[in-house]
Amino acid sequence: MTKVPAKQLARKDLLCTKAFIGGEWVSASKTFDVKNPATGELLSTLPDCGSAETEAAIAAAVAPQKLWAKKTAKERSAVLKKWVALIDKHKDDLALILTWENGKPIAESLGEIASGMGYIEWFAEEAKRAYGDVIHGHLPDKRLMVILQPVGITAAITPWNFPHSMISRKAGPALAAGCAQIVKPPAQTPLSALAMAKLAEEAGLPKGLFSIVTSSRARDVGTVLTTDPRVAKFSFTGSTEVGKLLMAQCAGTVKKISLELGGNAPFLVFDDADLDAAVTGAMASKFRNAGQTCVCANRFIVQRSVAKQFAEKLKSAMEKMVVGNGADDGVTTGPLIDAPSVEKVEALVKDATAKGAKVALGGNKHKLGGFYFEPTLLTNMTPDMLIATNEIFGPVAAIFEFDKDEEAIAMANSTRYGLASYFYARDLSRVFNVAESIESGMVGVNTGMLTTEVAPFGGVKESGLGREGGWQGLREYVEEKYICLSI
Ligand code: NAP
């Protein structure tokens, strides 16, 4: 049963009630509910798929994938571009569904959908440029070449914080390269995935190539996706803990894997920085999705001589944040995804204050109740506090201080994560020294926003393996085959 929330969709059928397996909309004997984190309202009741449905999705992909792989890149690209056009046409409905299930403001949902379309369109084009190599022969009679071929059937498990774009980044390159993909979306936000599948079907994507296995039993579905020998490639975005587990499960069949895992982004501000620009970047990096992104600034590391000024400016900017239901006009910050997330953020703030941090703003659950937390600014942070080593995943900005550049770099690198990092400075030699010394897959210099489909997104250390976006993103879904020809 679907209870349609207050604002209506132009296309009500985009709010789905069935899973999409092997090109069919199917039910299951068990179901689970999807609720709006802002209101607790029931959005949809979905099939609670398990291993049988997951195996069915894999079986249904085998034959279509082989045919899809034989099409020209241009033919595949044409279908993907139709999909993008339909997503664009229905973006207002998709944004509303995304906001209902995730809580982020509508403007952010529209931004996420634009980003998702960008990835699919990029890979639709990139597939045409999947060049191999021709190599000088090692003997006079040898001619050598390398061709790129789709890996085959791929599987993806995605998180709730970007219900749309985390799928576009995986399905886009997979389908463009000639693969099939079976997606297990998160139980809290599966509706964006289903709406995408509905539009993919309308775009003419052949049956069986793209399945969405809805489930509240992630372990059951995940076990099949990571152990079935028919799945050649597994791509995961989520926490480092679950990523490690799934990586181990993939070992049995030696799958090609990509892991986009957790982060603990440092955001450094040096004494020669443009502080107003740094605050603008800090707001963009820290508070998107109420602080629930893997690339959110987790630790502000600010040179002591400008720390007070930076904190004051950041506080003024934070005071303008409007907390509320993301579907309401003017709201800049929605709720957190669930009650445990609120408890975790509250515990991190309590730990910091117990160890000497000062609360410059907020610090508590929001008076709106539910899953809302106050935009919070902490100063006097020290490395023994849990925030120094844990992903906050909430609207809390925490300021650490440093004196010398080497100290700032050491602090930035004192984490097991290495996804995004940011810094603000103007001296050219300092800019290069810091950018090259920071241990992370991505560095934003004088910017708080770095995600784009044209560049490789991904982490080092325990933040993951592989890249999404750029020409590199397509390589995750192809094998390089070396052909040695004797003439
Ligand atoms: P999570 O708990 O690891 O869940 C991610 C996905 O894995 C969900 O679909 C979840 O399903 C599934 N899952 C959980 N346990 C599983 C198991 N034992 N077997 C198979 N699947 C399992 O992470 P999250 O809390 O949803 O997402 C937040 C995390 O993702 C943060 O650490 C964030 O930094 C990271 N993230 C990284 C990137 C990146 O690009 N590096 C991007 C976005 C987010 P259910 O939801 O149904 O339980």
Boltz pocket constraint, residues with backbone or C-beta under 6 A from the ligand:
constraints:
  - pocket:
      binder: B
      contacts: [[A, 157], [A, 158], [A, 159], [A, 160], [A, 161], [A, 162], [A, 184], [A, 185], [A, 186], [A, 187], [A, 188], [A, 215], [A, 216], [A, 217], [A, 218], [A, 219], [A, 220], [A, 221], [A, 222], [A, 223], [A, 237], [A, 238], [A, 239], [A, 240], [A, 242], [A, 243], [A, 245], [A, 246], [A, 259], [A, 260], [A, 261], [A, 262], [A, 263], [A, 293], [A, 294], [A, 295], [A, 391], [A, 419], [A, 459], [A, 463], [A, 464]]
      max_distance: 6.0
